[in-house]
Amino acid sequence: VYVYSDPSIKAILLKIDQEAGHAFIIEDLDESRLVVKEQKLVEFKHQLNMMLRKTSMQEREEDSSGEDEGDGM
């Protein structure tokens, strides 16, 4: 299955595939396209969503902890 994504998302997909022992990607075509194993597509999307949620939660935690470091008022 051809998968087209933004280069930043593609970098995350490559990382997920590498950590999974190359279980998802058949071929890296260019800066925005991949060929992914059809039978693994749903799991690959799930892994991407989990990674994005984790990153989003970490950013929110950093933002909220940074607010506490204000000017001391």
All heavy atoms as TSV, in Angstrom:
chain	resi	resn	atom	element	x	y	z
A	1	VAL	N	N	0.851	-1.168	0.000
A	1	VAL	CA	C	0.000	0.000	0.000
A	1	VAL	C	C	0.899	1.234	0.000
A	1	VAL	O	O	1.822	1.327	0.817
A	1	VAL	CB	C	-0.920	0.028	1.247
A	1	VAL	CG1	C	-1.714	1.312	1.313
A	1	VAL	CG2	C	-1.824	-1.165	1.273
A	2	TYR	N	N	0.630	2.169	-0.915
A	2	TYR	CA	C	1.368	3.424	-0.914
A	2	TYR	C	C	0.860	4.305	0.221
A	2	TYR	O	O	-0.339	4.430	0.435
A	2	TYR	CB	C	1.168	4.183	-2.229
A	2	TYR	CG	C	1.978	3.635	-3.362
A	2	TYR	CD1	C	1.365	2.895	-4.364
A	2	TYR	CD2	C	3.343	3.873	-3.449
A	2	TYR	CE1	C	2.095	2.382	-5.413
A	2	TYR	CE2	C	4.082	3.370	-4.499
A	2	TYR	CZ	C	3.460	2.631	-5.480
A	2	TYR	OH	O	4.184	2.128	-6.515
A	3	VAL	N	N	1.785	4.919	0.952
A	3	VAL	CA	C	1.440	5.847	2.020
A	3	VAL	C	C	2.156	7.156	1.727
A	3	VAL	O	O	3.371	7.181	1.528
A	3	VAL	CB	C	1.876	5.300	3.398
A	3	VAL	CG1	C	1.646	6.332	4.485
A	3	VAL	CG2	C	1.130	4.017	3.722
A	4	TYR	N	N	1.387	8.232	1.677
A	4	TYR	CA	C	1.940	9.564	1.453
A	4	TYR	C	C	1.781	10.358	2.745
A	4	TYR	O	O	0.710	10.343	3.340
A	4	TYR	CB	C	1.192	10.274	0.318
A	4	TYR	CG	C	1.694	11.666	0.067
A	4	TYR	CD1	C	2.817	11.892	-0.721
A	4	TYR	CD2	C	1.056	12.758	0.638
A	4	TYR	CE1	C	3.294	13.168	-0.931
A	4	TYR	CE2	C	1.528	14.036	0.430
A	4	TYR	CZ	C	2.642	14.241	-0.356
A	4	TYR	OH	O	3.128	15.496	-0.555
A	5	SER	N	N	2.842	11.018	3.180
A	5	SER	CA	C	2.752	11.802	4.405
A	5	SER	C	C	3.706	12.982	4.356
A	5	SER	O	O	4.621	13.042	3.537
A	5	SER	CB	C	3.077	10.934	5.626
A	5	SER	OG	O	4.454	10.606	5.616
A	6	ASP	N	N	3.488	13.889	5.272
A	6	ASP	CA	C	4.396	15.000	5.495
A	6	ASP	C	C	5.748	14.416	5.913
A	6	ASP	O	O	5.789	13.396	6.613
A	6	ASP	CB	C	3.787	15.856	6.622
A	6	ASP	CG	C	4.643	17.020	6.981
A	6	ASP	OD1	O	4.498	18.079	6.351
A	6	ASP	OD2	O	5.481	16.859	7.900
A	7	PRO	N	N	6.861	15.016	5.515
A	7	PRO	CA	C	8.172	14.475	5.902
A	7	PRO	C	C	8.367	14.301	7.410
A	7	PRO	O	O	9.025	13.349	7.839
A	7	PRO	CB	C	9.163	15.492	5.319
A	7	PRO	CG	C	8.455	16.046	4.128
A	7	PRO	CD	C	7.002	16.128	4.553
A	8	SER	N	N	7.786	15.176	8.214
A	8	SER	CA	C	7.942	15.019	9.667
A	8	SER	C	C	7.208	13.781	10.178
A	8	SER	O	O	7.710	13.071	11.054
A	8	SER	CB	C	7.461	16.269	10.408
A	8	SER	OG	O	6.087	16.497	10.168
A	9	ILE	N	N	6.041	13.489	9.626
A	9	ILE	CA	C	5.298	12.275	9.996
A	9	ILE	C	C	6.028	11.046	9.456
A	9	ILE	O	O	6.119	10.014	10.130
A	9	ILE	CB	C	3.848	12.321	9.474
A	9	ILE	CG1	C	3.074	13.462	10.130
A	9	ILE	CG2	C	3.145	10.986	9.695
A	9	ILE	CD1	C	2.907	13.342	11.631
A	10	LYS	N	N	6.581	11.158	8.262
A	10	LYS	CA	C	7.328	10.042	7.687
A	10	LYS	C	C	8.501	9.664	8.584
A	10	LYS	O	O	8.790	8.483	8.774
A	10	LYS	CB	C	7.822	10.369	6.290
A	10	LYS	CG	C	8.540	9.190	5.667
A	10	LYS	CD	C	9.065	9.515	4.296
A	10	LYS	CE	C	9.921	8.348	3.851
A	10	LYS	NZ	N	11.125	8.727	3.205
A	11	ALA	N	N	9.168	10.657	9.168
A	11	ALA	CA	C	10.286	10.377	10.076
A	11	ALA	C	C	9.808	9.552	11.276
A	11	ALA	O	O	10.490	8.622	11.714
A	11	ALA	CB	C	10.930	11.674	10.545
A	12	ILE	N	N	8.622	9.867	11.785
A	12	ILE	CA	C	8.047	9.101	12.898
A	12	ILE	C	C	7.724	7.683	12.440
A	12	ILE	O	O	7.996	6.714	13.144
A	12	ILE	CB	C	6.799	9.799	13.467
A	12	ILE	CG1	C	7.183	11.154	14.068
A	12	ILE	CG2	C	6.102	8.925	14.508
A	12	ILE	CD1	C	5.998	12.032	14.427
A	13	LEU	N	N	7.156	7.556	11.233
A	13	LEU	CA	C	6.833	6.230	10.697
A	13	LEU	C	C	8.087	5.380	10.543
A	13	LEU	O	O	8.080	4.187	10.879
A	13	LEU	CB	C	6.119	6.362	9.354
A	13	LEU	CG	C	4.727	6.999	9.394
A	13	LEU	CD1	C	4.222	7.246	7.978
A	13	LEU	CD2	C	3.760	6.147	10.175
A	14	LEU	N	N	9.166	5.975	10.069
A	14	LEU	CA	C	10.427	5.244	9.931
A	14	LEU	C	C	10.946	4.780	11.288
A	14	LEU	O	O	11.442	3.662	11.422
A	14	LEU	CB	C	11.466	6.108	9.222
A	14	LEU	CG	C	11.220	6.364	7.736
A	14	LEU	CD1	C	12.190	7.415	7.207
A	14	LEU	CD2	C	11.313	5.090	6.930
A	15	LYS	N	N	10.804	5.639	12.300
A	15	LYS	CA	C	11.242	5.276	13.646
A	15	LYS	C	C	10.411	4.111	14.190
A	15	LYS	O	O	10.956	3.161	14.755
A	15	LYS	CB	C	11.142	6.480	14.578
A	15	LYS	CG	C	11.583	6.183	15.992
A	15	LYS	CD	C	11.475	7.388	16.882
A	15	LYS	CE	C	11.894	7.020	18.294
A	15	LYS	NZ	N	11.737	8.108	19.228
A	16	ILE	N	N	9.095	4.184	14.016
A	16	ILE	CA	C	8.211	3.104	14.473
A	16	ILE	C	C	8.592	1.796	13.790
A	16	ILE	O	O	8.700	0.749	14.440
A	16	ILE	CB	C	6.728	3.452	14.199
A	16	ILE	CG1	C	6.292	4.616	15.094
A	16	ILE	CG2	C	5.828	2.230	14.405
A	16	ILE	CD1	C	4.948	5.208	14.693
A	17	ASP	N	N	8.807	1.856	12.478
A	17	ASP	CA	C	9.170	0.653	11.728
A	17	ASP	C	C	10.503	0.091	12.209
A	17	ASP	O	O	10.631	-1.122	12.396
A	17	ASP	CB	C	9.246	0.978	10.234
A	17	ASP	CG	C	9.514	-0.252	9.395
A	17	ASP	OD1	O	8.700	-1.192	9.449
A	17	ASP	OD2	O	10.540	-0.263	8.692
A	18	GLN	N	N	11.466	0.945	12.441
A	18	GLN	CA	C	12.781	0.482	12.907
A	18	GLN	C	C	12.666	-0.188	14.278
A	18	GLN	O	O	13.234	-1.254	14.504
A	18	GLN	CB	C	13.751	1.653	12.975
A	18	GLN	CG	C	15.141	1.248	13.418
A	18	GLN	CD	C	16.092	2.430	13.472
A	18	GLN	OE1	O	15.678	3.568	13.617
A	18	GLN	NE2	N	17.367	2.144	13.358
A	19	GLU	N	N	11.915	0.438	15.188
A	19	GLU	CA	C	11.747	-0.126	16.532
A	19	GLU	C	C	10.991	-1.456	16.507
A	19	GLU	O	O	11.139	-2.266	17.417
A	19	GLU	CB	C	11.033	0.883	17.433
A	19	GLU	CG	C	11.894	2.092	17.766
A	19	GLU	CD	C	11.159	3.153	18.557
A	19	GLU	OE1	O	9.934	3.037	18.791
A	19	GLU	OE2	O	11.823	4.138	18.940
A	20	ALA	N	N	10.190	-1.671	15.457
A	20	ALA	CA	C	9.419	-2.918	15.329
A	20	ALA	C	C	10.162	-3.953	14.488
A	20	ALA	O	O	9.561	-4.928	14.040
A	20	ALA	CB	C	8.056	-2.616	14.718
A	21	GLY	N	N	11.437	-3.733	14.256
A	21	GLY	CA	C	12.201	-4.702	13.472
A	21	GLY	C	C	11.816	-4.711	12.000
A	21	GLY	O	O	11.838	-5.754	11.356
A	22	HIS	N	N	11.431	-3.533	11.491
A	22	HIS	CA	C	11.050	-3.363	10.080
A	22	HIS	C	C	9.851	-4.232	9.710
A	22	HIS	O	O	9.821	-4.882	8.662
A	22	HIS	CB	C	12.248	-3.621	9.165
A	22	HIS	CG	C	13.410	-2.745	9.497
A	22	HIS	ND1	N	13.438	-1.407	9.194
A	22	HIS	CD2	C	14.563	-3.001	10.160
A	22	HIS	CE1	C	14.573	-0.887	9.629
A	22	HIS	NE2	N	15.267	-1.828	10.237
A	23	ALA	N	N	8.861	-4.209	10.578
A	23	ALA	CA	C	7.662	-5.024	10.387
A	23	ALA	C	C	6.615	-4.380	9.483
A	23	ALA	O	O	5.683	-5.059	9.056
A	23	ALA	CB	C	7.021	-5.317	11.749
A	24	PHE	N	N	6.743	-3.089	9.175
A	24	PHE	CA	C	5.680	-2.378	8.467
A	24	PHE	C	C	6.044	-1.919	7.058
A	24	PHE	O	O	5.258	-2.051	6.136
A	24	PHE	CB	C	5.238	-1.150	9.271
A	24	PHE	CG	C	4.764	-1.472	10.656
A	24	PHE	CD1	C	5.556	-1.200	11.762
A	24	PHE	CD2	C	3.536	-2.061	10.864
A	24	PHE	CE1	C	5.124	-1.497	13.045
A	24	PHE	CE2	C	3.092	-2.370	12.141
A	24	PHE	CZ	C	3.885	-2.087	13.236
A	25	ILE	N	N	7.210	-1.354	6.875
A	25	ILE	CA	C	7.580	-0.711	5.616
A	25	ILE	C	C	8.282	-1.698	4.691
A	25	ILE	O	O	9.235	-2.368	5.087
A	25	ILE	CB	C	8.475	0.515	5.875
A	25	ILE	CG1	C	7.697	1.571	6.672
A	25	ILE	CG2	C	8.989	1.103	4.561
A	25	ILE	CD1	C	8.537	2.757	7.121
A	26	ILE	N	N	7.797	-1.745	3.459
A	26	ILE	CA	C	8.426	-2.561	2.426
A	26	ILE	C	C	9.516	-1.743	1.739
A	26	ILE	O	O	10.611	-2.233	1.506
A	26	ILE	CB	C	7.387	-3.039	1.385
A	26	ILE	CG1	C	6.359	-3.945	2.060
A	26	ILE	CG2	C	8.066	-3.731	0.219
A	26	ILE	CD1	C	5.166	-4.277	1.186
A	27	GLU	N	N	9.184	-0.476	1.402
A	27	GLU	CA	C	10.143	0.349	0.678
A	27	GLU	C	C	9.942	1.823	1.012
A	27	GLU	O	O	8.826	2.299	1.105
A	27	GLU	CB	C	9.995	0.124	-0.829
A	27	GLU	CG	C	11.088	0.754	-1.642
A	27	GLU	CD	C	11.034	0.349	-3.107
A	27	GLU	OE1	O	10.241	-0.535	-3.460
A	27	GLU	OE2	O	11.792	0.930	-3.882
A	28	ASP	N	N	11.054	2.522	1.168
A	28	ASP	CA	C	11.088	3.970	1.382
A	28	ASP	C	C	11.349	4.594	0.013
A	28	ASP	O	O	12.453	4.493	-0.524
A	28	ASP	CB	C	12.215	4.290	2.373
A	28	ASP	CG	C	12.321	5.759	2.705
A	28	ASP	OD1	O	11.629	6.581	2.078
A	28	ASP	OD2	O	13.126	6.096	3.586
A	29	LEU	N	N	10.317	5.212	-0.580
A	29	LEU	CA	C	10.419	5.689	-1.960
A	29	LEU	C	C	11.091	7.051	-2.096
A	29	LEU	O	O	11.941	7.238	-2.950
A	29	LEU	CB	C	9.029	5.739	-2.600
A	29	LEU	CG	C	8.312	4.393	-2.691
A	29	LEU	CD1	C	6.895	4.588	-3.187
A	29	LEU	CD2	C	9.077	3.452	-3.591
A	30	ASP	N	N	10.672	8.013	-1.300
A	30	ASP	CA	C	11.263	9.345	-1.346
A	30	ASP	C	C	10.934	10.070	-0.051
A	30	ASP	O	O	10.543	9.441	0.925
A	30	ASP	CB	C	10.801	10.134	-2.579
A	30	ASP	CG	C	9.290	10.322	-2.660
A	30	ASP	OD1	O	8.615	10.358	-1.610
A	30	ASP	OD2	O	8.771	10.436	-3.781
A	31	GLU	N	N	11.073	11.402	-0.026
A	31	GLU	CA	C	10.910	12.148	1.229
A	31	GLU	C	C	9.492	12.141	1.796
A	31	GLU	O	O	9.286	12.485	2.956
A	31	GLU	CB	C	11.397	13.591	1.076
A	31	GLU	CG	C	10.570	14.459	0.156
A	31	GLU	CD	C	10.936	14.331	-1.330
A	31	GLU	OE1	O	11.970	13.702	-1.647
A	31	GLU	OE2	O	10.172	14.840	-2.145
A	32	SER	N	N	8.519	11.707	0.997
A	32	SER	CA	C	7.151	11.723	1.504
A	32	SER	C	C	6.333	10.463	1.209
A	32	SER	O	O	5.173	10.390	1.594
A	32	SER	CB	C	6.411	12.942	0.948
A	32	SER	OG	O	6.393	12.902	-0.463
A	33	ARG	N	N	6.936	9.462	0.563
A	33	ARG	CA	C	6.162	8.270	0.198
A	33	ARG	C	C	6.845	6.992	0.668
A	33	ARG	O	O	8.064	6.855	0.595
A	33	ARG	CB	C	5.956	8.195	-1.315
A	33	ARG	CG	C	5.086	9.309	-1.845
A	33	ARG	CD	C	4.870	9.200	-3.331
A	33	ARG	NE	N	6.167	9.149	-4.021
A	33	ARG	CZ	C	6.373	8.531	-5.177
A	33	ARG	NH1	N	5.390	7.920	-5.785
A	33	ARG	NH2	N	7.567	8.540	-5.738
A	34	LEU	N	N	5.986	6.062	1.108
A	34	LEU	CA	C	6.435	4.740	1.557
A	34	LEU	C	C	5.531	3.680	0.947
A	34	LEU	O	O	4.386	3.957	0.602
A	34	LEU	CB	C	6.301	4.622	3.083
A	34	LEU	CG	C	7.086	5.567	3.960
A	34	LEU	CD1	C	6.542	5.514	5.383
A	34	LEU	CD2	C	8.553	5.215	3.920
A	35	VAL	N	N	6.041	2.467	0.875
A	35	VAL	CA	C	5.198	1.308	0.566
A	35	VAL	C	C	5.136	0.498	1.854
A	35	VAL	O	O	6.165	0.133	2.426
A	35	VAL	CB	C	5.787	0.451	-0.578
A	35	VAL	CG1	C	4.892	-0.754	-0.844
A	35	VAL	CG2	C	5.956	1.284	-1.844
A	36	VAL	N	N	3.911	0.259	2.311
A	36	VAL	CA	C	3.675	-0.398	3.597
A	36	VAL	C	C	2.952	-1.722	3.351
A	36	VAL	O	O	2.112	-1.834	2.451
A	36	VAL	CB	C	2.820	0.526	4.509
A	36	VAL	CG1	C	2.437	-0.172	5.796
A	36	VAL	CG2	C	3.563	1.820	4.791
A	37	LYS	N	N	3.277	-2.722	4.171
A	37	LYS	CA	C	2.601	-4.021	4.088
A	37	LYS	C	C	1.115	-3.830	4.370
A	37	LYS	O	O	0.732	-3.309	5.425
A	37	LYS	CB	C	3.201	-4.994	5.100
A	37	LYS	CG	C	4.652	-5.320	4.821
A	37	LYS	CD	C	5.239	-6.189	5.919
A	37	LYS	CE	C	6.719	-6.421	5.682
A	37	LYS	NZ	N	7.345	-7.143	6.795
A	38	GLU	N	N	0.280	-4.245	3.433
A	38	GLU	CA	C	-1.172	-4.045	3.553
A	38	GLU	C	C	-1.732	-4.662	4.830
A	38	GLU	O	O	-2.538	-4.042	5.522
A	38	GLU	CB	C	-1.883	-4.628	2.333
A	38	GLU	CG	C	-3.370	-4.365	2.342
A	38	GLU	CD	C	-4.045	-4.836	1.065
A	38	GLU	OE1	O	-3.389	-5.427	0.193
A	38	GLU	OE2	O	-5.265	-4.609	0.959
A	39	GLN	N	N	-1.294	-5.865	5.176
A	39	GLN	CA	C	-1.821	-6.552	6.352
A	39	GLN	C	C	-1.385	-5.884	7.663
A	39	GLN	O	O	-1.930	-6.180	8.721
A	39	GLN	CB	C	-1.451	-8.038	6.340
A	39	GLN	CG	C	0.023	-8.324	6.492
A	39	GLN	CD	C	0.803	-8.329	5.180
A	39	GLN	OE1	O	0.389	-7.720	4.209
A	39	GLN	NE2	N	1.935	-9.005	5.165
A	40	LYS	N	N	-0.408	-4.970	7.601
A	40	LYS	CA	C	0.090	-4.285	8.794
A	40	LYS	C	C	-0.366	-2.826	8.870
A	40	LYS	O	O	-0.042	-2.124	9.817
A	40	LYS	CB	C	1.621	-4.305	8.820
A	40	LYS	CG	C	2.222	-5.676	8.971
A	40	LYS	CD	C	2.094	-6.134	10.391
A	40	LYS	CE	C	2.934	-7.357	10.680
A	40	LYS	NZ	N	2.958	-7.674	12.082
A	41	LEU	N	N	-1.123	-2.361	7.891
A	41	LEU	CA	C	-1.489	-0.948	7.807
A	41	LEU	C	C	-2.271	-0.461	9.029
A	41	LEU	O	O	-1.968	0.589	9.587
A	41	LEU	CB	C	-2.270	-0.669	6.525
A	41	LEU	CG	C	-2.587	0.792	6.250
A	41	LEU	CD1	C	-1.308	1.624	6.138
A	41	LEU	CD2	C	-3.419	0.915	4.980
A	42	VAL	N	N	-3.262	-1.211	9.472
A	42	VAL	CA	C	-4.076	-0.807	10.623
A	42	VAL	C	C	-3.204	-0.696	11.877
A	42	VAL	O	O	-3.281	0.296	12.615
A	42	VAL	CB	C	-5.256	-1.773	10.844
A	42	VAL	CG1	C	-5.979	-1.469	12.148
A	42	VAL	CG2	C	-6.217	-1.708	9.673
A	43	GLU	N	N	-2.362	-1.678	12.093
A	43	GLU	CA	C	-1.472	-1.650	13.259
A	43	GLU	C	C	-0.490	-0.486	13.167
A	43	GLU	O	O	-0.203	0.182	14.158
A	43	GLU	CB	C	-0.705	-2.967	13.360
A	43	GLU	CG	C	0.207	-3.044	14.568
A	43	GLU	CD	C	1.008	-4.330	14.629
A	43	GLU	OE1	O	0.757	-5.266	13.856
A	43	GLU	OE2	O	1.911	-4.380	15.484
A	44	PHE	N	N	0.011	-0.213	11.965
A	44	PHE	CA	C	0.955	0.885	11.748
A	44	PHE	C	C	0.293	2.224	12.079
A	44	PHE	O	O	0.873	3.070	12.765
A	44	PHE	CB	C	1.425	0.843	10.296
A	44	PHE	CG	C	2.726	1.535	10.019
A	44	PHE	CD1	C	3.698	1.717	10.979
A	44	PHE	CD2	C	2.989	1.993	8.738
A	44	PHE	CE1	C	4.905	2.334	10.688
A	44	PHE	CE2	C	4.190	2.613	8.430
A	44	PHE	CZ	C	5.145	2.785	9.406
A	45	LYS	N	N	-0.952	2.411	11.623
A	45	LYS	CA	C	-1.700	3.639	11.940
A	45	LYS	C	C	-1.902	3.763	13.446
A	45	LYS	O	O	-1.790	4.855	14.014
A	45	LYS	CB	C	-3.062	3.636	11.242
A	45	LYS	CG	C	-2.993	3.874	9.772
A	45	LYS	CD	C	-4.400	3.850	9.185
A	45	LYS	CE	C	-4.416	4.062	7.709
A	45	LYS	NZ	N	-5.786	4.057	7.165
A	46	HIS	N	N	-2.208	2.651	14.088
A	46	HIS	CA	C	-2.408	2.651	15.544
A	46	HIS	C	C	-1.121	3.072	16.262
A	46	HIS	O	O	-1.151	3.896	17.177
A	46	HIS	CB	C	-2.868	1.271	16.013
A	46	HIS	CG	C	-3.023	1.155	17.487
A	46	HIS	ND1	N	-4.048	1.764	18.178
A	46	HIS	CD2	C	-2.269	0.508	18.417
A	46	HIS	CE1	C	-3.907	1.502	19.471
A	46	HIS	NE2	N	-2.832	0.745	19.637
A	47	GLN	N	N	0.000	2.511	15.837
A	47	GLN	CA	C	1.285	2.869	16.442
A	47	GLN	C	C	1.592	4.351	16.242
A	47	GLN	O	O	2.083	5.024	17.153
A	47	GLN	CB	C	2.411	2.024	15.834
A	47	GLN	CG	C	2.341	0.561	16.184
A	47	GLN	CD	C	2.646	0.299	17.647
A	47	GLN	OE1	O	3.403	1.018	18.280
A	47	GLN	NE2	N	2.055	-0.749	18.175
A	48	LEU	N	N	1.295	4.885	15.056
A	48	LEU	CA	C	1.510	6.305	14.786
A	48	LEU	C	C	0.640	7.162	15.700
A	48	LEU	O	O	1.121	8.118	16.310
A	48	LEU	CB	C	1.209	6.629	13.322
A	48	LEU	CG	C	1.274	8.115	12.955
A	48	LEU	CD1	C	2.658	8.688	13.207
A	48	LEU	CD2	C	0.834	8.329	11.519
A	49	ASN	N	N	-0.634	6.818	15.824
A	49	ASN	CA	C	-1.532	7.578	16.694
A	49	ASN	C	C	-1.063	7.559	18.143
A	49	ASN	O	O	-1.119	8.583	18.830
A	49	ASN	CB	C	-2.962	7.069	16.579
A	49	ASN	CG	C	-3.610	7.470	15.281
A	49	ASN	OD1	O	-3.292	8.509	14.709
A	49	ASN	ND2	N	-4.508	6.645	14.787
A	50	MET	N	N	-0.598	6.410	18.600
A	50	MET	CA	C	-0.085	6.320	19.977
A	50	MET	C	C	1.136	7.216	20.151
A	50	MET	O	O	1.259	7.923	21.155
A	50	MET	CB	C	0.260	4.870	20.324
A	50	MET	CG	C	-0.953	4.005	20.542
A	50	MET	SD	S	-0.588	2.255	20.872
A	50	MET	CE	C	0.792	2.303	21.960
A	51	MET	N	N	2.038	7.214	19.181
A	51	MET	CA	C	3.240	8.035	19.251
A	51	MET	C	C	2.884	9.520	19.241
A	51	MET	O	O	3.442	10.312	20.010
A	51	MET	CB	C	4.163	7.707	18.080
A	51	MET	CG	C	5.444	8.493	18.055
A	51	MET	SD	S	6.664	7.946	19.244
A	51	MET	CE	C	7.259	6.480	18.432
A	52	LEU	N	N	1.929	9.914	18.405
A	52	LEU	CA	C	1.519	11.320	18.342
A	52	LEU	C	C	0.850	11.758	19.644
A	52	LEU	O	O	1.090	12.873	20.121
A	52	LEU	CB	C	0.592	11.549	17.149
A	52	LEU	CG	C	1.249	11.412	15.776
A	52	LEU	CD1	C	0.191	11.499	14.678
A	52	LEU	CD2	C	2.334	12.445	15.574
A	53	ARG	N	N	0.021	10.891	20.227
A	53	ARG	CA	C	-0.607	11.216	21.513
A	53	ARG	C	C	0.448	11.381	22.602
A	53	ARG	O	O	0.375	12.296	23.419
A	53	ARG	CB	C	-1.608	10.135	21.920
A	53	ARG	CG	C	-2.932	10.281	21.263
A	53	ARG	CD	C	-3.964	9.347	21.896
A	53	ARG	NE	N	-4.797	8.842	20.821
A	53	ARG	CZ	C	-4.935	7.585	20.477
A	53	ARG	NH1	N	-4.330	6.639	21.142
A	53	ARG	NH2	N	-5.703	7.240	19.477
A	54	LYS	N	N	1.402	10.469	22.634
A	54	LYS	CA	C	2.475	10.523	23.628
A	54	LYS	C	C	3.265	11.827	23.494
A	54	LYS	O	O	3.528	12.505	24.485
A	54	LYS	CB	C	3.405	9.322	23.441
A	54	LYS	CG	C	4.561	9.259	24.400
A	54	LYS	CD	C	5.406	8.033	24.126
A	54	LYS	CE	C	6.655	8.023	24.984
A	54	LYS	NZ	N	7.514	6.875	24.676
A	55	THR	N	N	3.599	12.196	22.268
A	55	THR	CA	C	4.338	13.438	22.022
A	55	THR	C	C	3.508	14.643	22.431
A	55	THR	O	O	4.011	15.570	23.063
A	55	THR	CB	C	4.715	13.532	20.534
A	55	THR	OG1	O	5.488	12.390	20.188
A	55	THR	CG2	C	5.504	14.786	20.246
A	56	SER	N	N	2.228	14.617	22.101
A	56	SER	CA	C	1.334	15.726	22.450
A	56	SER	C	C	1.210	15.881	23.966
A	56	SER	O	O	1.247	16.994	24.488
A	56	SER	CB	C	-0.044	15.494	21.835
A	56	SER	OG	O	-0.934	16.502	22.192
A	57	MET	N	N	1.086	14.755	24.686
A	57	MET	CA	C	0.982	14.817	26.146
A	57	MET	C	C	2.277	15.350	26.752
A	57	MET	O	O	2.236	16.149	27.686
A	57	MET	CB	C	0.649	13.434	26.719
A	57	MET	CG	C	-0.772	13.021	26.447
A	57	MET	SD	S	-1.355	11.505	27.276
A	57	MET	CE	C	0.060	10.469	27.421
A	58	GLN	N	N	3.413	14.950	26.221
A	58	GLN	CA	C	4.696	15.437	26.732
A	58	GLN	C	C	4.822	16.941	26.523
A	58	GLN	O	O	5.288	17.654	27.405
A	58	GLN	CB	C	5.861	14.712	26.042
A	58	GLN	CG	C	6.022	13.287	26.484
A	58	GLN	CD	C	7.064	12.539	25.660
A	58	GLN	OE1	O	7.488	12.980	24.605
A	58	GLN	NE2	N	7.461	11.371	26.159
A	59	GLU	N	N	4.386	17.427	25.376
A	59	GLU	CA	C	4.439	18.867	25.103
A	59	GLU	C	C	3.533	19.631	26.071
A	59	GLU	O	O	3.912	20.686	26.576
A	59	GLU	CB	C	4.035	19.145	23.660
A	59	GLU	CG	C	5.077	18.726	22.662
A	59	GLU	CD	C	4.622	18.904	21.227
A	59	GLU	OE1	O	3.461	19.309	20.992
A	59	GLU	OE2	O	5.435	18.623	20.331
A	60	ARG	N	N	2.337	19.098	26.325
A	60	ARG	CA	C	1.438	19.769	27.275
A	60	ARG	C	C	2.023	19.796	28.672
A	60	ARG	O	O	1.909	20.783	29.386
A	60	ARG	CB	C	0.070	19.086	27.280
A	60	ARG	CG	C	-0.797	19.545	26.131
A	60	ARG	CD	C	-2.206	19.025	26.252
A	60	ARG	NE	N	-2.335	18.047	25.165
A	60	ARG	CZ	C	-2.928	16.888	25.253
A	60	ARG	NH1	N	-3.493	16.518	26.365
A	60	ARG	NH2	N	-2.984	16.079	24.227
A	61	GLU	N	N	2.658	18.696	29.084
A	61	GLU	CA	C	3.278	18.654	30.409
A	61	GLU	C	C	4.419	19.665	30.508
A	61	GLU	O	O	4.566	20.351	31.519
A	61	GLU	CB	C	3.806	17.248	30.709
A	61	GLU	CG	C	2.719	16.245	30.982
A	61	GLU	CD	C	3.239	14.820	31.115
A	61	GLU	OE1	O	4.465	14.598	31.000
A	61	GLU	OE2	O	2.415	13.921	31.331
A	62	GLU	N	N	5.207	19.794	29.447
A	62	GLU	CA	C	6.297	20.764	29.444
A	62	GLU	C	C	5.749	22.181	29.497
A	62	GLU	O	O	6.293	23.029	30.198
A	62	GLU	CB	C	7.167	20.578	28.196
A	62	GLU	CG	C	8.007	19.326	28.243
A	62	GLU	CD	C	8.732	19.049	26.932
A	62	GLU	OE1	O	8.669	19.890	26.009
A	62	GLU	OE2	O	9.352	17.987	26.839
A	63	ASP	N	N	4.674	22.440	28.747
A	63	ASP	CA	C	4.063	23.772	28.768
A	63	ASP	C	C	3.521	24.112	30.150
A	63	ASP	O	O	3.709	25.211	30.646
A	63	ASP	CB	C	2.916	23.861	27.744
A	63	ASP	CG	C	3.427	23.918	26.318
A	63	ASP	OD1	O	4.635	24.152	26.117
A	63	ASP	OD2	O	2.608	23.710	25.396
A	64	SER	N	N	2.850	23.154	30.794
A	64	SER	CA	C	2.273	23.437	32.111
A	64	SER	C	C	3.343	23.580	33.171
A	64	SER	O	O	3.221	24.379	34.093
A	64	SER	CB	C	1.251	22.376	32.507
A	64	SER	OG	O	1.885	21.114	32.689
A	65	SER	N	N	4.438	22.848	33.075
A	65	SER	CA	C	5.505	23.001	34.048
A	65	SER	C	C	6.260	24.302	33.803
A	65	SER	O	O	6.754	24.919	34.742
A	65	SER	CB	C	6.488	21.818	34.013
A	65	SER	OG	O	7.197	21.785	32.806
A	66	GLY	N	N	6.314	24.775	32.592
A	66	GLY	CA	C	6.969	26.038	32.277
A	66	GLY	C	C	6.189	27.228	32.812
A	66	GLY	O	O	6.752	28.252	33.156
A	67	GLU	N	N	4.865	27.092	32.925
A	67	GLU	CA	C	4.042	28.170	33.456
A	67	GLU	C	C	4.351	28.396	34.927
A	67	GLU	O	O	4.256	29.505	35.423
A	67	GLU	CB	C	2.560	27.830	33.275
A	67	GLU	CG	C	2.124	27.851	31.826
A	67	GLU	CD	C	0.728	27.335	31.618
A	67	GLU	OE1	O	0.057	27.023	32.635
A	67	GLU	OE2	O	0.299	27.222	30.473
A	68	ASP	N	N	4.733	27.365	35.658
A	68	ASP	CA	C	5.018	27.481	37.071
A	68	ASP	C	C	6.313	28.242	37.325
A	68	ASP	O	O	6.560	28.727	38.419
A	68	ASP	CB	C	5.151	26.092	37.724
A	68	ASP	CG	C	3.829	25.339	37.665
A	68	ASP	OD1	O	2.780	25.987	37.528
A	68	ASP	OD2	O	3.859	24.094	37.749
A	69	GLU	N	N	7.148	28.353	36.299
A	69	GLU	CA	C	8.441	28.994	36.450
A	69	GLU	C	C	8.393	30.468	36.092
A	69	GLU	O	O	9.417	31.074	35.829
A	69	GLU	CB	C	9.480	28.271	35.567
A	69	GLU	CG	C	9.689	26.846	35.952
A	69	GLU	CD	C	10.610	26.123	34.962
A	69	GLU	OE1	O	11.193	26.799	34.095
A	69	GLU	OE2	O	10.718	24.893	35.091
A	70	GLY	N	N	7.246	31.054	36.079
A	70	GLY	CA	C	7.060	32.446	35.678
A	70	GLY	C	C	7.936	33.416	36.447
A	70	GLY	O	O	9.044	33.114	36.853
A	71	ASP	N	N	7.403	34.611	36.690
A	71	ASP	CA	C	8.196	35.641	37.337
A	71	ASP	C	C	8.060	35.616	38.859
A	71	ASP	O	O	8.479	36.552	39.513
A	71	ASP	CB	C	7.813	37.015	36.773
A	71	ASP	CG	C	6.336	37.340	36.989
A	71	ASP	OD1	O	5.609	36.505	37.557
A	71	ASP	OD2	O	5.920	38.424	36.604
A	72	GLY	N	N	7.506	34.570	39.394
A	72	GLY	CA	C	7.437	34.403	40.838
A	72	GLY	C	C	6.244	35.091	41.488
A	72	GLY	O	O	6.163	35.182	42.692
A	73	MET	N	N	5.325	35.605	40.727
A	73	MET	CA	C	4.166	36.283	41.294
A	73	MET	C	C	3.052	35.341	41.534
A	73	MET	O	O	2.784	34.423	40.947
A	73	MET	CB	C	3.698	37.418	40.375
A	73	MET	CG	C	4.736	38.501	40.269
A	73	MET	SD	S	4.044	39.776	39.244
A	73	MET	CE	C	4.490	41.165	40.231
